[in-house]
Amino acid sequence: MQRPKPCSDIADDTLELLRDAAKMQMGKGLDQDSQMMERVKKKTEERLLANKRRREELEEQLERLKAEMMMKAVERLLEGQGEEEALMELELTGDMEGLREQIEQLDAEPHAVSQEDFDEALRDLEQRGLLDGRSRGVVLTSKGAQMLGRGFLSRILTNLARKGLGAHRVEDVGHGPWLAATYRPYEPGDPYDRINIERTLMTAIERGGGFREMKTSDFRIHESRHATEVHFGVLVDQSASMKKKGKMEAAVETALALSELMRLEFPEDRLRVYAFSEEAKMVEPYELPGVAVPQQFTDIRRPLRAFRLAVAMEPGNKQAHLITDSAPNFLDGEFVGFKKAMEAVVEEVRIYRLHDILLNVVMLDDDPELREMAKRIAQVNNGRVFFADPRNLGEALVEDYLWSKKEILSL
């Protein structure tokens, strides 16, 4: 395989801003030293400095008006007018009242970070089409999510480049598990399961023979081809515990990175992302930061079944990665406890095996019982278990996907 090449020219500060925006969309708070907060603080400083300068300008205008009024009052006294008429010149005018109101408004503005500062910090991303300015709250556009995925993928590939992993394409005809639309005469040694029965009978009939008079020369064999396409499922647990320790952010960024890798390097592959807890929803990767499902319980069988049904009739290689830190306890809309829910998961995984769908389990919790549960699920399917740290989740799944492609392409 070719060595991987970072595919992003995104500035680091833009990437970090997009990561922070995704956190905000998921309802997460920002660290005080995050890129977004630094930008917001800068906007606050700029606003306060601009307010200070504006206040000084208004005070100068107000003092100028006062001085002009005082001069007029003195002039009236010198002209011999009465003291009462001279004092009338010192009364507030509409201009002076307006200036004082503007100063009071400036004084009333918050001296700490405000919503206005957040809005101003986000405006640049909105103008570049990376955030949806029409939505309430912070919402990444598909362009913004794509850019985030590309930037995250670039970092992953930079690390994996040291291991010699990368993308490689192959298009040739040869022995493989999937049949092409073409066929040829039978040759000694051809596997019988590749005989095209319909075409064989037609050949015998065209020759003038029948079923009883069939000859070896009548047999027609499907050509085979490499099945290089992969149907890759990422099943993301969205239970409440996934919102801790950066797990959900890591899952979102991993899905976006995989989506970009397939879009740029392996467009024949298909990524399906499911968000689940009590329910399961298939979503586009860019929708993952904003998707919401009921989070009180966890039904693991539901996303497994949804992915299986989606790919059952598809040609190619099929594999899913279950990303979770929980045990199942919910089934078909009701709480059933761990034992019954787990039995349903194991049965579904057995069906995976019958359909040649590989299931790998990514466990993001170090609880011994959860680790044993993950091993049991994977063993039923001959899959693997990843005990991953959220910080390494993206690298683990991208590496596994590239290794899978390498094995498929080397058949």
CORQUINOR-V952542 format. One record per backbone hydrogen bond with DSSP energy under -1.0 kcal/mol. CO is the residue of the C=O (numbers start at 0). NH is the residue of the N-H. If there is no record, write none. Layout:
co nh
CO NH
CO NH
This chain:
co nh
10 14
11 15
12 16
13 17
14 18
15 19
16 20
17 21
18 22
19 23
20 24
21 25
22 27
23 26
30 33
33 37
34 38
35 39
36 40
37 41
38 42
39 43
40 44
41 45
42 46
43 47
44 48
45 49
46 50
47 51
48 52
49 53
50 54
51 55
52 56
53 57
54 58
55 59
56 60
57 61
58 62
59 63
60 64
61 65
62 66
63 67
64 68
65 69
66 70
67 71
68 72
69 73
70 74
71 75
72 76
73 77
74 78
75 80
76 79
81 85
82 86
83 87
86 89
87 90
92 96
93 97
94 98
95 99
96 100
97 101
98 102
99 103
100 104
101 105
102 106
103 107
113 117
114 118
115 119
116 120
117 121
118 122
121 125
122 126
123 127
124 129
125 128
129 140
131 134
138 131
140 144
141 145
142 146
143 147
144 148
145 149
146 150
147 151
148 152
149 153
150 154
151 155
152 156
153 157
154 158
155 159
156 160
159 162
159 164
160 163
164 3
177 224
181 222
183 220
186 189
190 193
191 194
193 221
194 196
195 199
196 200
197 201
198 202
199 203
200 204
201 205
202 206
203 208
204 207
214 217
215 218
218 185
219 195
220 183
222 179
224 177
225 227
228 316
229 269
230 318
231 271
232 320
233 273
234 322
235 275
238 241
239 242
240 243
241 247
243 246
245 249
246 250
247 251
248 252
249 253
250 254
251 255
252 256
253 257
254 258
255 259
256 260
257 261
258 262
259 263
260 264
265 268
269 231
271 233
272 282
273 235
274 280
275 237
276 298
278 276
280 274
283 286
284 287
286 289
293 277
297 328
297 329
299 303
300 304
301 305
302 306
303 307
304 308
305 309
306 310
307 311
310 313
316 230
317 357
318 232
319 359
320 234
321 361
322 236
323 363
328 335
328 336
330 333
333 330
336 340
337 341
338 342
339 343
340 344
341 345
342 346
343 347
344 348
345 349
346 350
347 351
348 352
349 353
350 354
351 356
352 355
357 319
359 321
360 385
361 323
362 387
366 370
367 371
368 372
369 373
370 374
371 375
372 376
373 377
374 378
375 379
377 382
383 360
385 362
385 387
388 391
391 395
392 396
393 397
394 398
395 399
396 400
397 401
398 402
399 403
400 404
401 405
402 406
403 407
404 408
405 409
407 410
